[in-house]
Amino acid sequence: MSDPLTPKAAAAQAQVTPDAEGTGPARRTAAADAADREAGPQSHADQAASAGKATKRERFDPVADYSPLPGVADEMVDTTGAVRPVWQPLLSALGRMDETELANRFARADRYLRDAGVFYRAYGSTENSERAWPLSYIPVLIAESEWQVLSRGIIQRAELLEQMAGDIYGENRLVAEGFLPPSLVAGNPEFLRPMAGVPPADGHYLHFCSFEIGRGPDGNWWVLSDRTEAPSGAGFALENRVATARAFSDIYAETHVHRLARFFGAFRETLQANKRHPDDRIAVLTPGLANETYFEHAYIARYLGFMLLEGEDLTVVDGRVMVRTVAGLKPVGVLWRRLDSVFADPLELNQRSHIGTPGILEALRAQTVTFVNAIGSGVLETRAFLAFMPRICRHLLGEDLLLPSIATWWCGQEPERLHVAAELEKMVIGPAYSTRPFFDDNGQSVLGASLRDTAKASIAEWLASDGAKLVGQEVVKLSTTPAWVNGRLVPRPMSLRVYAARTRDGWEVMPGGFGRISSGDDVAAITMQAGGTAADVWIVSDKPVERISLLAPEESFIRTMPGSLPSRAADNLFWLGRYIERAEGGLRILRAWHGRYAESADSSMPLLKIFTDYLAALDIDPHQPVPDSLIANIDGALFSASNIRDRFSADGWLALNDLSKTVRKFQSRVQAGDDATHAMTVFLRKLAGFAGLVHENMYRFTGWRFLSIGRYLERSMQMSRLLGHMCGPDAPDGTLDMLLEIGDSVMTHRRRYNVNTVQLTVTDLLALDPLNPRSILYQLNEIRAQVEELPNAHINGQMSRLYREAVRLHSGLAVTTAEAVDREVFARLEIDLERFSDILAETYLN
């Protein structure tokens, strides 16, 4: 039957069932979107500053007017209204600040997140889907003693899920002995039959799990959902920690907060130990740039020193997973999977998948690769399983669940179905097979308390007809935590996502987590899709804690060469260089064109006409001061950089974003002539800033070589095309001088030649001078030098095809004189450069 409620109905009260998996939202309210657009990237801090000015209090009283919601537990104050001891040091420090200082501290955190490029992806937005990270500045504080109790429950639950996975894909005793209904496994879309009877290479199905937990009104913690498929948020938890530490650096340094690095270090060591062969690589497998948590994938890969790969980067050869690199196929031994299992192998799973790798399951059967977590582990997230876990825990582990699940009843059995129908006022009903908590299942769930009497009858019929596909869960009110709203602390519902990783010493729990705070009293607004915010989680000890980093403490070290460069990453670096140079070349021509137009205001004059025709062939209209094609080239550069975020510096990313924003800001304002000339100069300076970052900071290894080759190749092609079009006897007066200006060689020409500007001198300087960084010969010399250093430039003592072509191009032009160069030479050179690009792609990028 159809759902008798609108999707909004379940959000009527401050009540909760489990929350959504993704840390990146798909929806926000229109009002929130409008506020973001109006306020800009520092909107939270700006609001805080405004509130501070409005109230004009000299000092901030943290607990003034702080009133917990009735019938709801609060993290900061107990049932008597007294501040919990773990919060007192933080509140005392906050109380010594005025609100201007607080606003400045919050702005510091926002600035870090903005500079680091932290974002989440909002689906369904008509604007840029990348949104600034919404940090709730006040961390969630939990005492170490309470966290130790929680950790024991989390470790027990992780081990229980491991044994359940082993049984479901192994002997299936839980079904045979009546602990799980057969239909919940056999009919489950998350149960992948091709994986039945396929044991993991290292003997473990689970390596990294997360659990959504919340505190109920009685003060006890409950598990709202288990995350075993591709748990997200750990990287965002790290960024939340850095941002919060920036805001409260002095407080954080004095507070005994457990660090996160040891957890990640231990997990990294464990993955290293899971390699079957010494030359195996470890990689994070991402669905790609469009995924809502892609930033986190890149961040984790960079933080732990792993490769970031997509399905197309991989191939399976003789039962082994190999990554396509510019040095050939290299083995991969461990894949930390961040894409859903069903998309991993289009041969045996979802045939419509474009993000998987054919043959992956073959490698799993051969036990040559370890997946984190195992393919098919998403079945453990099934909502209906929560109803059976207490009994399964007693059966498999011989003990009760230390951290219970939210009360759940599977309606495929008559007693449970009748109970749900009788207690409908206290229930939420939804799909049994869903792996998403109720208030993120697109309106498929029904909140019983909001039903009218007529609808309750239809719900009873629904339960009777489709009970095996449904579950009921008890509605639980989440605890609240302080959030900064309009210049004061107010209680907001929250949930915590906590993490457990398998290490050499067993399961280890991250001492912290990822807090999600509602934007209002409504728990349904706890996800960032609905305007919620993210918070750091501080586990506070009463004694000093060890300060650990991922850096090895030993004084000695082993210097290793950088890892192999995947072909897709090389492709994006190559095209990043080309797009940047293409944009710069267009800017230089447009600046020269508008400079002369400013003097004459006549675009039909011969000099401007010949350049207008040239630009038209490049789909550039100089009458449009900031052409769409220029923005397209900058967007192309941003897209290429987006695909290699794990290899791209934060400064480089900021420089590109700044350029893109500046160009768009100018587009609707710039007028042709002198105004456009100034705008092009501004753009060129920003491009020069980016080029300077690359030149000064990028490590001189394979990735840098491909980016550089892309720039040199594009510059040489542009100059060949430009000189071939302009250097002819029919060129109008002023053409040669304009060419020198475009080639940034006016002063050099004056000093190098003792004659007036003529075609021979311009050709010599812009085409044949090996010392001019704008000349074609200079680019070919650099291309030759970089190609010589690429992998397999020499094969069995012989030049590779690409290296031979680079030598031929350079040598052919190096022995040419200016008198022998004409339009035909430039046209042939342009064709040869295009062929060189094709050979490079065939050799390294395809």
Buried (B, 14 or more C-beta within 10 A) or exposed (E): EEBBBEBEBBBEBBBBBBBBBBBBBBBBEEEBBEBBEEEEBBBBBBBBBBBBEEEEBEEBEBBEEBEBBEEBBBBBBBEEEEBBEBBEBBBEBBEEBBBEBBBBBBBBBBBBBBEBBBBBBBEEBEEEBBBBBBBBBBBBBBBBEBBEEBBEBBBBBBBBBBBBBBBBBBEBBBBEEEBBBEBBBEEBEBBBEBBEEBBBBBEBBBBBBBBBBBBBBEEEBBBBBBBBBBBBBBBBBBBBBBBBBBBBEEBBEEBBBBBBBBBBBBBBEBBBEBBBEEEBBBBBBBBBBEBBBBBBBBBBBBBBEBBBBBBBBBBBEEBBBBBBBBBEBBBBBBBBBBBBBBBBBBBBBBEEBEBBBBBBBBBBEBBBBBBBBBBBBBBBBBBBBBBBBBBBBEBBBEEEBBBBBBBBBBBBBEEBBBBBBEBBEBBBBBBBBBBBBBBBBEBBBBBBBBBEEEBBEBBBEBBEEBBBBBBBBBBBBBBBBBBBBEBBBBBBBBBBBBBBBBBEEEBBBBBBBBBBBBBBBBBBBBBBBBBBBBBBBBBBBEEEBEEBEEEEEEEEEEEEEEBBBBBBBBBBBBBBBBBBBBBBBBBBBBBBBBBBBBEEEEBEBEBBEBBBEBBEEBEBBBEBBBBEBBBBBBBBBBBBBBBBBBBBBEBBBBBBBEBBEBBEEBBEEBEBBEBBBBBBEBBBEBBEBBBEBBEEEBEEEBBBBBBBBBBBBBBBBBBBBBBBBBBEEEBBEBBBBBBBBBBBBEEBBEEBBEEEBEBBBBBBBBBBBEEBEBBBBBBBBBBBBBBBEBBEBEEEEEBBEBBBBBBBBBEBBEEBEBEEBEEEBBBEBBEBBEEBBEBBBEBBBE
